[in-house]
Amino acid sequence: MKKAQASGAAALIALIALFVLLYILFLPAELREDLLGEPTLDGDDNDDNSGEVRINRTLVKESPGLLDEMAFKEYDHIMSTVTLYTTTSASVLKQANSLYIKNGVFDRQDSTLTFRIDDLDVLENVMLSFIAKRHSGTLKVSLNGHLIYESKLEQQNVEPIVLEKEYMANDNDLVFSVSSVGWAFWKTNEYELQTVQVTSDVSDISGQESKNIFLVSTTEKHNLDKAKIRFVPECSGTVGRLRVYVNNNNVFDSVPDCGSPVLQEFSPGYLEAGENRVVFRGEGGRFIIDQIMVHTDLKELAFPTYFFDLSDDEFRDIEKNEKTVNMTLRFIEDEELKKADIYTNGRRTQLYTHDLTWSRNLDNSLEEGSNGIKIEPDGTLEAVELRVILYDIE
């Protein structure tokens, strides 16, 4: 009975040991390394190395981060056609049914007509008009303190009086007065003005501006080399200046050669990652802006190179299989396929894995003195850590 119990216990212990061994064998390389306290070398590249190893020196420990291969060397951001136009219509800025002005020896009365203008730039041909139903003496009209009219009227109908824009402001006062009677103290000079109006041609400039939006990726923004805007202006009638802005930066300001393409280079620093705005503003006439495109050229992408040195003694020990060098890349926790070309001193190794870690032995690619490792991703690659370790082989 005791022998049977001992045999059963031995079998149970052997079975447990087998399960532990299988568990360790199927662990990921980096967990097995932490559990056993020993590094694991890639079996595919270490046929010439045997025996136990221990860490001798860490040659490289870096965090490469996000490495992104650019799919294109240039981008064309195409935008829709825009139309710019200005409409002008006659408008009454101020009116009064009647004004009465008089000037006698003992009695004087002036009249003031006040009006406001929000935007002087949209006004043209500002005029004052009225009918003089009663008229004696010399009529004087001042605009904001500037005498703009002085005449002795002989008839009711008066030619419209031009109000010069240089004398105008946002708030305006038109003052009407009449000359004194002089020595004729028994007389009174007077005017009765009817249908008094201040009129102007007012331009509607709401159609003078148009905005287009396009997107720039973070990768494109960080690698911009040159930027240009191209468009074709078609014009109707007499047109003024055309102004073009990229994110509020003026990149074109001229009377365009209508029908001919415009190609204007501008600073790539004007562009932002994300949303960008192109604004067209026209002065007078009608513009049709067609074939609008912002073209960008990107710099040649320089991927990082990680350097390390091997002393004469270390390199000789590697040649004698007394030391070995292993590289390990650790990635973020995802199941995406990682692809890249790894160059060690110009010798290419292809990375192709779904795993969180990837290791290769570098012995056959090393040189005495300075060595370099360059990672060129195929698509996007996010590497949390790059380690290159020199091991002693015992």
C-alpha positions as CSV (number, residue, x, y, z in Angstrom):
1,M,0.0,0.0,0.0
2,K,2.8,2.4,1.0
3,K,4.6,1.7,-2.3
4,A,1.5,2.4,-4.3
5,Q,1.0,5.8,-2.5
6,A,4.6,6.7,-3.1
7,S,4.3,5.9,-6.8
8,G,1.1,8.0,-7.1
9,A,2.8,11.0,-5.4
10,A,5.8,10.7,-7.7
11,A,3.5,10.6,-10.8
12,L,1.6,13.7,-9.5
13,I,4.9,15.6,-9.0
14,A,6.1,14.7,-12.4
15,L,2.8,15.8,-14.0
16,I,2.9,19.1,-12.2
17,A,6.5,19.6,-13.3
18,L,5.5,18.9,-16.9
19,F,2.7,21.5,-16.7
20,V,5.1,24.1,-15.3
21,L,7.7,23.3,-18.0
22,L,5.0,23.6,-20.8
23,Y,3.8,26.9,-19.2
24,I,7.3,28.4,-19.3
25,L,7.9,27.2,-22.8
26,F,4.7,28.9,-24.1
27,L,5.3,32.2,-22.3
28,P,6.2,35.2,-24.5
29,A,10.0,35.7,-24.8
30,E,10.2,38.8,-22.6
31,L,8.1,37.2,-19.8
32,R,10.1,34.1,-19.9
33,E,13.3,36.2,-19.7
34,D,11.9,38.0,-16.5
35,L,10.8,34.7,-15.0
36,L,14.1,32.9,-15.5
37,G,16.4,35.8,-15.1
38,E,18.0,35.0,-18.4
39,P,17.8,36.8,-21.8
40,T,16.4,34.9,-24.8
41,L,18.1,35.2,-28.2
42,D,16.2,34.8,-31.5
43,G,16.7,31.2,-32.6
44,D,16.6,32.1,-36.3
45,D,19.8,34.2,-36.2
46,N,21.8,32.4,-33.5
47,D,22.8,29.0,-35.0
48,D,26.4,29.8,-34.3
49,N,26.0,30.7,-30.7
50,S,25.5,28.2,-27.9
51,G,25.7,28.1,-24.1
52,E,24.2,30.4,-21.5
53,V,24.4,34.2,-21.8
54,R,24.3,37.2,-19.5
55,I,23.9,40.9,-20.1
56,N,27.3,42.6,-20.4
57,R,26.3,46.2,-21.6
58,T,23.2,48.0,-22.9
59,L,24.3,49.7,-26.1
60,V,21.0,51.4,-27.1
61,K,17.8,52.1,-25.0
62,E,15.5,54.5,-26.9
63,S,11.8,55.2,-27.4
64,P,11.3,55.7,-31.1
65,G,7.6,56.6,-30.8
66,L,5.4,57.0,-33.8
67,L,7.2,56.4,-37.1
68,D,5.1,57.2,-40.2
69,E,5.9,56.6,-43.8
70,M,4.4,59.3,-46.1
71,A,2.3,57.8,-48.8
72,F,2.9,60.8,-51.1
73,K,5.6,63.3,-51.7
74,E,3.1,66.0,-52.7
75,Y,-0.5,66.9,-52.2
76,D,-3.1,68.7,-54.3
77,H,-6.0,70.3,-52.3
78,I,-8.7,71.1,-54.8
79,M,-11.5,73.5,-54.0
80,S,-14.8,74.4,-55.6
81,T,-15.4,77.4,-57.9
82,V,-16.4,80.7,-56.3
83,T,-18.1,83.8,-57.7
84,L,-17.4,87.3,-56.4
85,Y,-19.7,90.3,-57.3
86,T,-20.8,93.7,-56.2
87,T,-24.3,95.1,-56.7
88,T,-25.0,98.9,-56.4
89,S,-28.4,100.5,-55.8
90,A,-29.6,104.1,-55.0
91,S,-30.5,104.6,-51.4
92,V,-31.9,107.5,-49.3
93,L,-29.6,108.1,-46.3
94,K,-31.7,110.8,-44.7
95,Q,-34.8,112.9,-45.6
96,A,-36.9,115.7,-44.2
97,N,-40.3,116.9,-45.5
98,S,-39.3,120.6,-44.9
99,L,-36.8,122.9,-43.3
100,Y,-37.2,126.6,-42.5
101,I,-34.3,129.0,-42.3
102,K,-34.4,132.7,-41.7
103,N,-32.2,135.6,-40.7
104,G,-33.4,139.0,-39.7
105,V,-32.0,141.8,-37.5
106,F,-33.7,140.6,-34.4
107,D,-34.4,137.0,-35.4
108,R,-32.3,134.1,-36.8
109,Q,-33.0,130.4,-37.3
110,D,-30.7,127.8,-38.8
111,S,-31.7,124.2,-39.5
112,T,-29.6,121.0,-39.0
113,L,-30.0,117.7,-40.7
114,T,-28.2,114.8,-39.0
115,F,-27.5,111.5,-40.6
116,R,-25.3,108.5,-39.8
117,I,-23.2,106.3,-42.1
118,D,-21.9,102.9,-40.9
119,D,-19.5,102.2,-43.8
120,L,-18.2,105.0,-45.9
121,D,-16.5,102.6,-48.3
122,V,-19.7,101.3,-49.7
123,L,-21.0,104.8,-50.7
124,E,-20.6,106.6,-54.0
125,N,-22.1,109.7,-55.4
126,V,-23.5,111.1,-52.2
127,M,-25.9,114.0,-53.1
128,L,-28.1,116.6,-51.3
129,S,-31.3,117.6,-53.0
130,F,-34.2,119.8,-52.2
131,I,-36.9,122.2,-53.5
132,A,-36.7,125.9,-52.5
133,K,-40.4,126.9,-52.2
134,R,-39.4,130.3,-50.6
135,H,-36.0,131.8,-51.3
136,S,-34.5,135.2,-50.4
137,G,-30.9,135.9,-49.6
138,T,-27.9,133.7,-50.0
139,L,-28.3,130.0,-48.9
140,K,-25.3,128.4,-47.2
141,V,-24.9,124.7,-46.5
142,S,-22.1,123.3,-44.3
143,L,-21.1,119.6,-43.8
144,N,-19.4,118.9,-40.5
145,G,-18.1,122.5,-40.4
146,H,-17.0,122.6,-44.1
147,L,-18.9,125.1,-46.3
148,I,-20.0,123.0,-49.3
149,Y,-22.6,125.3,-50.9
150,E,-23.3,129.1,-51.1
151,S,-25.7,130.6,-53.6
152,K,-28.5,133.1,-54.0
153,L,-31.3,131.0,-55.5
154,E,-33.6,132.5,-58.1
155,Q,-35.8,129.5,-58.7
156,Q,-37.3,126.6,-56.8
157,N,-35.5,123.7,-58.5
158,V,-31.9,123.2,-57.5
159,E,-29.2,121.0,-59.0
160,P,-28.2,118.2,-56.5
161,I,-25.3,119.2,-54.4
162,V,-22.3,116.8,-54.2
163,L,-21.3,115.8,-50.6
164,E,-17.5,115.1,-50.7
165,K,-16.6,111.9,-48.9
166,E,-13.5,113.6,-47.5
167,Y,-15.7,115.8,-45.4
168,M,-17.9,112.9,-44.2
169,A,-17.7,110.8,-41.1
170,N,-19.9,108.2,-39.4
171,D,-22.0,110.9,-37.7
172,N,-22.7,113.9,-39.9
173,D,-24.3,117.3,-39.6
174,L,-25.7,119.3,-42.5
175,V,-26.3,122.9,-41.3
176,F,-28.5,125.2,-43.4
177,S,-28.3,129.0,-42.9
178,V,-29.1,132.2,-44.8
179,S,-27.2,135.4,-45.2
180,S,-27.9,138.5,-43.1
181,V,-30.1,141.4,-44.4
182,G,-27.4,144.0,-43.7
183,W,-28.7,147.5,-43.3
184,A,-32.2,146.6,-44.5
185,F,-33.4,146.0,-40.9
186,W,-37.0,145.9,-42.0
187,K,-36.4,142.8,-44.1
188,T,-35.9,139.1,-43.3
189,N,-34.0,136.6,-45.5
190,E,-35.7,133.2,-45.4
191,Y,-35.8,129.8,-47.1
192,E,-38.4,127.2,-47.0
193,L,-36.9,123.9,-48.3
194,Q,-39.1,120.9,-49.1
195,T,-38.4,117.3,-49.9
196,V,-34.8,117.5,-48.5
197,Q,-32.9,114.3,-49.1
198,V,-29.4,112.9,-48.8
199,T,-29.0,110.1,-51.3
200,S,-26.2,107.8,-52.4
201,D,-25.3,104.8,-54.6
202,V,-24.8,102.0,-52.0
203,S,-22.7,99.0,-52.9
204,D,-23.7,95.6,-51.5
205,I,-20.3,93.9,-50.9
206,S,-21.6,90.7,-49.2
207,G,-20.8,88.9,-52.5
208,Q,-17.3,90.3,-52.7
209,E,-15.9,87.6,-50.4
210,S,-15.9,83.9,-50.6
211,K,-14.2,81.3,-48.3
212,N,-13.0,77.7,-49.1
213,I,-11.8,75.2,-46.5
214,F,-9.3,72.3,-47.0
215,L,-7.6,69.9,-44.5
216,V,-3.9,69.2,-43.9
217,S,-2.8,66.1,-42.0
218,T,-0.4,66.3,-39.1
219,T,2.2,64.3,-41.2
220,E,1.9,66.7,-44.1
221,K,2.2,69.8,-41.9
222,H,5.3,68.6,-40.1
223,N,7.0,67.8,-43.4
224,L,6.1,70.7,-45.6
225,D,8.8,72.1,-47.9
226,K,6.9,74.3,-50.4
227,A,3.3,75.6,-50.9
228,K,1.6,77.2,-53.9
229,I,-1.9,78.3,-54.7
230,R,-3.3,78.1,-58.2
231,F,-6.5,79.5,-59.7
232,V,-7.9,81.0,-62.9
233,P,-9.8,84.3,-62.6
234,E,-12.6,85.0,-65.2
235,C,-13.9,88.6,-65.2
236,S,-17.0,90.3,-66.3
237,G,-16.8,94.1,-67.0
238,T,-14.3,96.3,-65.3
239,V,-12.8,94.8,-62.2
240,G,-10.6,96.0,-59.4
241,R,-8.0,94.3,-57.3
242,L,-8.3,90.7,-56.2
243,R,-7.0,89.7,-52.8
244,V,-6.3,86.1,-51.7
245,Y,-5.7,85.1,-48.1
246,V,-4.5,81.8,-46.6
247,N,-5.4,81.6,-43.0
248,N,-5.6,85.5,-42.8
249,N,-2.2,85.8,-44.6
250,N,-2.3,87.8,-47.8
251,V,-0.7,85.8,-50.6
252,F,-2.0,87.7,-53.7
253,D,-3.0,91.3,-54.1
254,S,-3.3,92.6,-57.7
255,V,-5.6,93.3,-60.6
256,P,-5.5,89.9,-62.2
257,D,-4.9,89.1,-65.9
258,C,-8.4,87.7,-66.5
259,G,-8.5,84.3,-68.1
260,S,-4.9,83.5,-67.3
261,P,-3.9,81.0,-64.6
262,V,-2.3,82.5,-61.5
263,L,0.4,80.4,-59.7
264,Q,1.6,82.0,-56.5
265,E,4.0,80.5,-54.0
266,F,3.6,81.3,-50.3
267,S,5.2,80.4,-47.0
268,P,4.4,76.8,-45.9
269,G,4.3,78.2,-42.4
270,Y,0.9,79.7,-43.2
271,L,-0.6,76.2,-43.2
272,E,-1.9,74.5,-40.1
273,A,-2.6,70.9,-39.2
274,G,-6.3,70.4,-39.6
275,E,-8.6,73.0,-41.1
276,N,-7.2,75.7,-43.4
277,R,-9.1,78.6,-45.0
278,V,-8.6,80.3,-48.4
279,V,-10.5,83.6,-48.8
280,F,-11.0,85.5,-52.0
281,R,-12.0,89.2,-52.0
282,G,-12.8,91.2,-55.1
283,E,-13.1,94.9,-55.7
284,G,-15.8,95.9,-58.2
285,G,-17.0,94.0,-61.2
286,R,-17.7,90.3,-61.2
287,F,-15.1,87.5,-60.8
288,I,-15.5,83.8,-61.3
289,I,-12.5,82.0,-59.6
290,D,-12.1,78.6,-61.1
291,Q,-9.6,75.6,-60.8
292,I,-8.6,76.6,-57.2
293,M,-5.9,74.4,-55.8
294,V,-3.3,74.5,-53.0
295,H,-0.3,72.4,-53.9
296,T,2.3,71.3,-51.3
297,D,5.7,69.6,-51.8
298,L,7.0,67.6,-48.8
299,K,10.6,67.2,-47.6
300,E,12.4,64.0,-48.0
301,L,11.6,62.1,-44.8
302,A,14.6,61.4,-42.6
303,F,13.9,58.5,-40.3
304,P,16.0,58.4,-37.1
305,T,19.2,56.4,-36.8
306,Y,20.4,55.1,-33.4
307,F,24.2,54.8,-32.9
308,F,26.3,52.8,-30.6
309,D,30.0,52.0,-30.4
310,L,31.9,48.7,-30.0
311,S,35.4,48.7,-28.7
312,D,38.2,46.7,-30.3
313,D,38.0,44.1,-27.5
314,E,34.2,43.8,-27.7
315,F,34.3,43.3,-31.5
316,R,37.0,40.6,-31.3
317,D,35.0,38.8,-28.6
318,I,31.9,38.9,-30.9
319,E,34.0,37.4,-33.7
320,K,35.2,34.6,-31.4
321,N,31.6,33.9,-30.2
322,E,32.4,35.0,-26.7
323,K,30.0,37.9,-26.9
324,T,26.8,38.5,-28.9
325,V,24.6,41.5,-29.7
326,N,20.8,41.3,-29.7
327,M,18.2,44.0,-30.8
328,T,14.7,44.0,-29.4
329,L,11.7,46.3,-30.5
330,R,8.7,46.5,-28.2
331,F,5.4,47.9,-29.6
332,I,2.1,49.2,-28.2
333,E,-0.5,46.7,-27.2
334,D,-2.4,46.1,-30.5
335,E,-2.8,43.4,-33.0
336,E,-2.0,45.4,-36.0
337,L,0.6,44.0,-38.5
338,K,3.9,45.8,-38.0
339,K,6.1,46.1,-41.1
340,A,9.4,47.9,-41.5
341,D,12.9,47.6,-43.0
342,I,15.6,47.6,-40.3
343,Y,19.1,48.7,-41.5
344,T,22.1,47.9,-39.4
345,N,25.2,49.5,-41.0
346,G,23.3,49.4,-44.3
347,R,22.4,45.7,-44.1
348,R,18.7,45.2,-44.4
349,T,16.5,43.0,-42.2
350,Q,12.7,42.9,-42.7
351,L,10.4,43.3,-39.7
352,Y,7.0,41.5,-40.2
353,T,5.1,40.6,-37.1
354,H,1.8,40.8,-35.1
355,D,3.6,40.3,-31.8
356,L,4.3,42.9,-29.1
357,T,8.1,42.2,-29.3
358,W,10.5,41.5,-32.1
359,S,14.1,40.5,-31.7
360,R,17.1,39.8,-34.0
361,N,20.7,39.0,-33.5
362,L,23.1,41.6,-35.1
363,D,26.4,39.8,-35.0
364,N,26.7,39.4,-38.7
365,S,26.0,43.1,-39.3
366,L,28.3,44.7,-36.8
367,E,31.5,46.7,-37.3
368,E,34.3,47.7,-35.1
369,G,33.8,51.2,-33.7
370,S,30.6,53.1,-34.6
371,N,27.4,51.3,-35.6
372,G,24.0,52.6,-36.6
373,I,20.5,51.2,-36.7
374,K,17.8,52.9,-38.9
375,I,14.1,52.0,-38.9
376,E,12.0,52.7,-42.0
377,P,8.4,51.7,-41.5
378,D,6.0,50.4,-44.1
379,G,3.0,52.4,-43.1
380,T,2.6,53.6,-39.5
381,L,4.7,52.0,-36.7
382,E,4.7,52.9,-33.1
383,A,7.6,51.5,-31.2
384,V,7.6,51.9,-27.4
385,E,11.2,50.8,-26.9
386,L,14.3,49.9,-28.8
387,R,17.0,48.0,-27.0
388,V,20.4,46.8,-28.2
389,I,22.3,44.7,-25.6
390,L,25.7,43.2,-25.6
391,Y,25.8,39.8,-23.9
392,D,28.6,37.6,-22.6
393,I,28.3,34.0,-23.7
394,E,29.5,31.5,-21.0
